[in-house]
């Protein structure tokens, strides 16, 4: 695990040929470069690649830290950590320098035995993400979770420098802000999403508002989006906002994923209740938690099953994917089947209503009930079926601005360029002609009182409402034996990492 690539092995782009995701004739986009066996772990669950490049300093913090004083340390940090991989396993977190400099060695950190993670409880690391502190030195941090507890790891020192509690259920995902990497959010099975700030220390005593008719600060605690009476944790990090669940407008089941808007104070969430929600994040002005229970947009009509992920593609366009949906045939309880999950690209047409062009961002946003309960302010652009064997979906933006969708199947990875997705097929209008006369007598002769014999399904070659399957690329993982758990793309689409239960494979773009 200590081995790393030589500097001469760093991938270089070939400007004379288009990248693989823009070349529809390319049949082999990646070539296996390295395999790392992890025989000392029980099972791998999740992974995250170091996400930043030398040019990222001009984008992060809105370019405020892109100064001559910080360019040197930033360039050295990128040289040290570029290509590093964080892997969540049973009871531990691994940090593997796939293509980082030889000064960095592999790291394994065990999950601390907190009271909430007592023996017999699940301590598997199920979510992980890379973050950065607000103030120099700009050394990377790794945020990971085990059950409902958050941990902040300093990979330079190899030490856990903070742990935070607050969720009432297992954490399902960790998402870092794309331009302010000291901010991140966590989603959980307790129906809530919590936003954290790494530039603050944990809250040690509650500072909750007064809830009439009481004349004392509320003691409602985390279930009501308030601060708990016990200390939040130790080290670094503080929860600054809670997106509450419940019938008033929040999620009514486990929240599975989230995505920060790249430029506006918005966050999209999705979950087990088949709903996609878009929330406004007001600026923090005090030590009290930001509490939101009514989003600006909410719809459960985009997918038929639980929504596993959500990502922003542009200012008002999102992409989501769902799991297979359990459906009934003709309404019979004993005749069910699974319908394929879908990848859906849709446009939120209510954005301009809340953020008019040329106007500043207000302090208070509140939509009407049709916004936060069941909104119709969206347009479906593309809906494409997914294989039912899909285990993980990863979406990344390349250097060219293309978005790549990577599906982890049991023995392979399937890659799509979202720019190649087709619009939905819309059913044509019926012809304008008089309906034929009905023979009522013959229709009644064919009526049956029992339903033992059902009419055979009529095959249809055209499925209206969905899109034709787009161009795809397939990467077969040799000897996987159905163990591919997840995948990640890096280096602007030039590096592919596949994570099996006890093995990591790295793939480099096939140069032609």
N, C-alpha and C positions, 0 to 999 in steps of 0.2 A: 504494500500500500504506500510505501514511501517513495516509490518511483514516480518521476514526473518527466514530462517531455523536455527535450532540448529546445533552446530558443530557435534553432534552425527548423524545428518541426512546426512552428506556428503557421497557421493557415494563411495563405495569401490569396486574395481574390484575383481572378483572371479577367481583366477588363476587356479582352478581345472576344469573349463569348458571354452570352447572357447567363445569368444564374439558373440553376436547375428548375426553380419554381416559375420561371418565365419561358422555359423551353419545353413545350408539350411533347417534343419528339424524344426527350431524354428518358430512357427506360431504367437507368440505374443511377439515381441521384447521389447515393452515398456508398462508400466503401468502408468495410470494417477496418478500424485502425488499431484498437486495443481492447482487450478483455481483462477485467479485474474480478477475480473470484473472491467472494466474501464468505468463506466457509466458517468464519468465527461468529457470524451472526445467525440468529434463528430465522428471521424473515425481514425483508425490506418493505416499507409501506409507501414512502413519498420521497420526492427529490426536488431540489431547486438549484439551478445553475447561477453562479455569480453573474449579475445582469448588466454591469456597467462597462463602459469603454472609456478611452481617453477623451473622446469628444463629448461624453455625457456631462462633463462639468459645465458646459455651456447651456445645458437644458435643466439640470437639477437646480433647485432653489431659484428658479426663474433667471438663472445666470448671475445671481448676486455674488457667488463665490468664485466666479471665473476671473481670478486676478493673478497677476504674476507671482504673488507671494504663495499662492496655493497650487499653482500649476505643477511645480516640481514635486511636492509631496504627493499630489494626486497621481501623477504619472508613475511614481514609484509604487504606489499602492495598487494601481491597475496592473503593473508588471508582476507584482507579487501574487495577486489573487485572480487574475483573469483565467477563466476556465475552471475555477474551483467548484466542487460539487458538494452540496450538503444533502445527506441521506438520513431519513428517519427510519429507525429499526425498532425492534422490540427492546425496550429498556435503555436505548442509547441513541446518540446522534453521531454520525460519522461525517468528517470533513475530508474530502479527497482532492488533492491538487492535480486534476487531470492534465492540465497543460500549463500550470503555474510554474514559477521559477523554482529552481532546486532548493532555495532557501526555506521553502515551506514543506513541511512533512505532513503525513496523514495524522488525523486527530480523531480520537474516540472519546466521547463524553457521556457518562452514565446519567440517567435521569435521577435527580435527587429523590430520596424517599420522604416526600412530604406526608403530612397526616392524611391529606385527601387521596394520596396515591399509596395507601398502605398495602402490605403484602396481600395478594389475592385479587387486587384490583388491576385494571388495565393500565399499564404504564408505557404502552407503545407510543412512539412519536408519530402522530398521524398528520401533522401539518408543519411546514417549515418555510421560512422566507428570509431573504437578505435585507438588511437595513443599514442606515448610516446615521451617525450622530449629527446634531445640528451644528455643534462647534468643533473646531479643529482640536486634536488631529483627526482627520477624516479616515479613521480606521473602520473596517467593516464590522458589523454586528450580525448575529444570526438569531432570529426569533423562532422558537419552536414550542410545541405544546405536547403535553401528555395528559390525557383526560381533559379536565377543565382548568389546568394550571398552565400559565405561560412562563417561559424561561427566556432570558436574554443571555446569549453566549458571546464572549469576546474571543474570537478565534486566534487573535494574535497572542494573547496570554494563555489561551486554553482553559479559561475559567468562566463559570456562570456568574455574571455580575448582577443579576436581578431575577426575581420571580414575582409573579402577579397572580392574584386570584380575583374572581368577580363573577365569572359565568357559573350558572347553576346546572350546566350539562356539558358533555364532551364538546371540545372545540373541533369544528369541521374544516376550517380553512383559515389561512393567514394571508392577507393581501397588503402589500406595502404601497404607499402612495407613489405614483410614477415620477413626480417632480419634487416632492418633499419627503425624502426617504426616511426621515425621523418619525413620520406618522404612519401608522398601520392600523388595520382593523382585523377583528376576529369574528367569525360567525360560529354559531353554536346550536346545539339541539335544544337549548332552553328558549328558542324562538326569538332570540335577540342578536344584535350585532353591536360590538363595542369598538370604539375608536380610541387608540392609545397614542401618547406623545412621549418619545424617548428623551426629550429634553427636560422633563420634569421628574421628580421623585414620587414614589407612591404616597397616596393619601393615608395618613395615620389616624385621622379622626374625621367623622362625617361633618359635612357642611351643607346640609340639605335645606330646601326652602320650607316655608310654613304652608301647611295645607289646612285651610279653614275647615271646620271652626276651631281647630287646635291653634293655640298661641305659642307652641313650641315647634322646633324643627321636626320634620317628619322622620319617622324611624322605619319607613316602608322597606328600605333596602333595595338590593339588586333586582328583585322581581318587578319592582315599580320604576326601574330606571333611576334609582337613587343610590347614594353612597351607603355602604354597609357600615355597621357600628364597629366592626373589628378592622384592624389595619389591612390595607389593600395588599401589602407585600413588602419586599425589601429590595434595595439596590436602585435601579433606574427604571423609569417608565411609570406612566400614570394614565388611567382611563379618564378621558375628557368628554366622552359622549356615549350615549346609549340609544340605539334605534329599537324601540320597544316592540314586543309582540302583543297580539291580542285583537279582539274584534273591532276596536276603534279605528284600525287602519293598518296595523302591523301584521307580520307573519303569524299564522295560526298553526304552524308546525315548525319543524327544524329548519333553520337557515343553513344552506349548504355552500354558498359562495357569494362573493361580492366583488365589485370593481369600482375603483375611484375614477371619476371623470378626469381626463388629462388636463383640462384648463379651468373648469368651473367647480364651485363648491358643491358637488353632487356625488352621490354614491349609489350604485345599483346593487340590489341584492336579489337572490332567488332561493327557492327552497322546496321543501317536501309538499307544501300546499299548492304546488303548480303555479305559483305567483311570481311575477317579476315586479319589483318595486324600485322606484327612484326617489331618493331622499335628498333634502337640502341640508347642508352642514353649515350652520351659522358659525361665525367667528367666536372663539372662546374669550369671554370678558371677565371671568371671575373663577374662583376655585370650585364653584358648583358645577355639577355635571350638566352637559347639554343633553336634554331629554327630548326626543322626537317620537311621537306615536302616530303621526299622520304623514305619509309620503306625498310627493307631488304627482306620482303616477303609480298605479297598481292595476295589474291585469292577470287573470288566471285563464285567459282564453287563447294564449299563444301556444301552449303545449297541453297535451293530454295527460302527462305523467309528471313526476317530480323533476324539477329543473336542476341540473347538476352544476352548471357553470354559466357565468355571464361575463361579457367583455365589451368594452367600448371600441368601436371601429372609427368613429369620427365624432363630431360635436353632438349629433343627434341620432346616430345609428349604433345599434347594439347587435351582438350575436349571442345566442343562448343555445344550449343543447340539453336534451331531456333523455331520461332513461326509457326503456320499453314500457308501453302502457298495457295493463291488463284489461281486456275488453270482453264484452259479452256478445254472442251471436243471437240476434233477434230477441234480445232481452231475456234470454234464458239463463238462470243462475248456474246451471250445470254444464253449460257449453261456453267455455271461455278460451281465449287465445291471447298471445302477446303480440301487440302491434309495435313495429319498429320505432325506436326513438328517433328524434329529429334534431337537425341543426337549423335554426331559424335566424334569419337576418331581418330585423325590423327597424323602422324609423319612428322615433317619438316625435309626433307632430305638435306636442304641446310645449316644446322647449321655448319657442319664441314668445309665448304668452307669459312665461315667468322671467325670461331673460331677453327683453326686447333689444334689438340691435342699436348700438349707439348710446345705451343708457347704462348707468352704474348698477351694481348689484345691491339690492335692498337688504335690510336687516331681518325682515320678517316675511316669510313665504307661507301662504296657506291656501290650498286649493279648496274646491267645493267637494261635496261628498262623492260626486261622480269621478273625481280624480283619485281619491285615496281608497275607494272601495272597489269599484270595477270600472276602470277607465276604458274609453273607446278611442282615445287620442293616439292611435298608432296605426301604422301601415305595414303589412307584411310584404317583404321584398322577395325573400327566397326561403323555401322550406324543403330540406333534403333529408332523406331517410338515412339512419345510421345502422350499422350492423348490430344485432342484438348482443354480440360478444364483446362490445366495446367496454373496456375497463377504465379508461382514463382519457381525457381530452385536454390537449395543451394548445394554446393559441399564442403566437409570438409575432411581433412586427420585425420585418427585415430592414436592411439599410435602404432599400428602394421604396419603402412605404407599403409593400405588400404584407398581407396578413396570412400566415400559414397555420392551417389546422392540422394537428397531428393526433391520430387516433391510436391508442394502444390496444391491440388485439392480443389474444393469448400467445400467438407465435409470430407476430409481425407488427409493424407500424405502418399505418396508412396515412399518406400526406395529401393535403389539398391546398390549393391557392384559392382563398375566398373570392378573389377577383374573377375566378372562372365559374362561380356559382350562377346558375340560371334562374331567371324569374319563375314564379309559380305559374303553373298551367291553369288558366281560368276557363271554366266551362262555357261553351258558346250559348248565346241566347236561343231559346226554342224557336222553331219556325213559326211565322205568323200565318196560321191557317186554322180553319174550323176543325174542332175535335171530331173524331169519328163517332157515329151513333153507337150507343152501347146496347148490347143485347142482354137485358136484365134477366130474362128467363134462363139463358144458357149460363150466366154467371152464378145464379143460385143453384143450378144443378151441380156445380163443381165445389160448392161450399162444404167443408168438413168441420165437424164439431171437435175432433181431436187434432193434436199436432204431433202425432207420432212420426209422421213422414213429412219431412221438410223438403222444399224445393232445393235442388242443387244450386250451389253458387254459380253465377255466370261470370266466367273469366273476363277480365277487362284489361286491355293493353295500355289504356291511358287512365292515370289516376289524377283527377283534377284536384287542385288545391296544393299540390306538391310540385317540386322542380325535378327535371331530369338529372340524373347523376352526372356530376362534372368530371373533368379529367383528374386522375389521381395517380400517385406514385406509391409503390409498395416496397417496403424494406423488410425482408425476411430475417428473423433472428434465429440463427442456427442453434440447434440443441436447446431451444427454449423449453420445450416440452410443456407448453401451456403456462409458463411461469412469468410472462411479461406483465409487470405491474403498472408501470408508468413510463413516460418519456419526456424529454425536454429538448428544445432547440436553442442553440446559442450561436454567438459570432455572426449575428445577422442572417441566420439560416444555413451557415456553413458547417456547423457541428450538430450532431444528433447524439443524444445519450439515451440508451434504453436501460431501464431498471428491471431486472428479474428478481426473484425472491432472494437469491444469494449470489447475484452476479451483476456487474455493470459492464455494458458494452459501449464503446465510443466509436462513432462513425464520422468520417470526414467526407466533404463534398467530393464527388468524383470529377476530377479536372479533365477536360477534353481539349 
